Amino acid sequence: MKTRTALIGAGGMARYHLPLMIETGADIRAVCEPSGDNYELTVAKLDELGAPPPPNEPDLATMLEKHAGELDTVFIITPHNLHHDQAKMCMEAGLDVLLEKPMVMNASEALSLIETRDRTGKHLVVAFQGGLSPQIRYAAELIASGELGELLTVTSMVWQGWKAATVGTWRQIPEMAGGGFLFDSGAHMLNSVCTLVGEDFGTVAAWTDNRGTSVDINGVVMARLQSGALVTLNGCGDCIPGLENEIFINLTRGAIRTGMYGERLFIRREGESEATEADLPKMRGAWEQFTQVRAGEIENPCPPEVGLRMAKLWDAIVESASKDGQPVRTQDQSS
């Protein structure tokens, strides 16, 4: 069955998603993209995939007025500062929303989207590959079940030649991006950790280094969960080209190793001599998971509640880093 949808934003990431969307039944009825060049590139990609060219309406309010009645969903793929208002408008127009990461800029925006989701009854799924992957979902369920004992520590790292790759783009403009490497590529790490631990952070201490830019490029976070488990997060965005990441989790009766995209999952249980890779299907893409949520085939693996947990963590990271690593209690924050 076709899913009638609109692309809100038609840049490079939108075009990245198109092949799987078309393969799995997306019927793209409209585009909302202010850049004529991006629109033309998207039309060319759709033509390559055998899909008809949708009309473009650069203003979202006008696009919804013209096309909401012929849509089921939207996929929002825009700069971070636009996510809250656009997702709110689309849910209030009666549409289910798949929202690119990170969900919002701060915790107050996250609370607002949860209220809108509850009031409208529409689906809101955040397009984090890790949170949507069977690997991260299974690991989170395993941790929550207590089968591997008490959660003790989480250690996560990500590095990427991000600084050089994003020079001159909106991703290094604080007002649009809301942060730098830790809030862009590193947001996958933050979200997957928030999904895995299944609880809020209590105390957070953070240090960041802008490396001559206007946004964080390198960062280190030390934190304690509300349960008392200890977490470290390390991001380096000014290094050699490439992208690598790891998440290690220690429990009293086992250990877990995974990645921030859910691209792998190894589990070692008490009494075993080595870790075993979990036999789970690989994550294909956010759109496919979104359609499964809408069909009632799976629970929403990446709901706005996890987005709120990550937003509260990010607010604490920003506040602590501005105070040279002074510990911040997340529940004491005003945002």
ZIPE-V112155 format. One record per residue. RES is the residue in one letter. PSI is psi in whole degrees, 0 to 359 (999 if undefined). Layout:
RES PSI
RES PSI
This chain:
M 135
K 144
T 114
R 123
T 166
A 146
L 120
I 99
G 129
A 41
G 201
G 320
M 324
A 316
R 330
Y 321
H 339
L 316
P 313
L 324
M 311
I 320
E 325
T 24
G 19
A 129
D 96
I 107
R 339
A 160
V 143
C 98
E 116
P 339
S 118
G 323
D 314
N 320
Y 314
E 321
L 323
T 319
V 319
A 321
K 318
L 321
D 318
E 326
L 1
G 20
A 146
P 155
P 124
P 157
P 154
N 128
E 105
P 336
D 124
L 317
A 319
T 319
M 317
L 321
E 320
K 323
H 350
A 326
G 343
E 16
L 153
D 326
T 169
V 154
F 113
I 118
I 71
T 171
P 152
H 323
N 347
L 347
H 312
H 305
D 320
Q 316
A 320
K 314
M 318
C 319
M 320
E 339
A 3
G 21
L 142
D 146
V 127
L 121
L 123
E 158
K 162
P 159
M 310
V 180
M 335
N 176
A 326
S 322
E 323
A 315
L 323
S 319
L 326
I 316
E 319
T 317
R 313
D 321
R 321
T 339
G 17
K 157
H 140
L 111
V 132
V 133
A 57
F 120
Q 320
G 307
G 330
L 347
S 146
P 329
Q 310
I 321
R 315
Y 316
A 319
A 318
E 322
L 317
I 315
A 330
S 338
G 2
E 326
L 13
G 200
E 137
L 128
L 301
T 152
V 129
T 123
S 146
M 152
V 138
W 150
Q 149
G 55
W 320
K 309
A 325
A 341
T 10
V 132
G 6
T 169
W 341
R 344
Q 19
I 109
P 320
E 334
M 322
A 331
G 357
G 184
G 233
F 317
L 336
F 359
D 265
S 318
G 342
A 331
H 318
M 313
L 315
N 317
S 320
V 317
C 323
T 315
L 315
V 333
G 23
E 166
D 156
F 147
G 295
T 138
V 133
A 132
A 148
W 136
T 159
D 120
N 347
R 45
G 8
T 187
S 1
V 165
D 136
I 312
N 150
G 148
V 133
V 133
M 133
A 160
R 128
L 165
Q 334
S 345
G 347
A 150
L 141
V 137
T 139
L 131
N 124
G 132
C 113
G 11
D 75
C 196
I 157
P 149
G 180
L 121
E 155
N 157
E 148
I 121
F 134
I 127
N 133
L 169
T 339
R 27
G 178
A 150
I 138
R 127
T 187
G 162
M 343
Y 3
G 25
E 351
R 158
L 117
F 135
I 132
R 117
R 157
E 131
G 348
E 146
S 343
E 164
A 151
T 135
E 133
A 136
D 86
L 153
P 148
K 148
M 127
R 323
G 157
A 323
W 318
E 317
Q 321
F 315
T 328
Q 323
V 313
R 326
A 355
G 15
E 331
I 155
E 154
N 110
P 341
C 70
P 170
P 341
E 321
V 325
G 323
L 316
R 317
M 321
A 320
K 320
L 315
W 318
D 318
A 321
I 313
V 315
E 314
S 317
A 327
S 345
K 27
D 45
G 9
Q 130
P 141
V 133
R 121
T 324
Q 348
D 355
Q 145
S 335
S 999
